[in-house]
Amino acid sequence: MGLGLGIAQHLIQLHGGTIEAHSEGIGQGATFIIKLPLV
């Protein structure tokens, strides 16, 4: 993960959430899934 994603992961985890990243391969882009608990 890059620095920005590392910071995002830390902030999301502080709020009790998770972040996932998926890619079909080089040049295919990426999908990021962020899950946070409902308040």
PyMOL commands that set and color helices and strands:
alter all, ss='L'
color gray80, all
select helices_A, chain A and resi 3-14
alter helices_A, ss='H'
color red, helices_A
select strands_A, chain A and resi 18-22+31-35
alter strands_A, ss='S'
color yellow, strands_A
deselect
rebuild
show_as cartoon
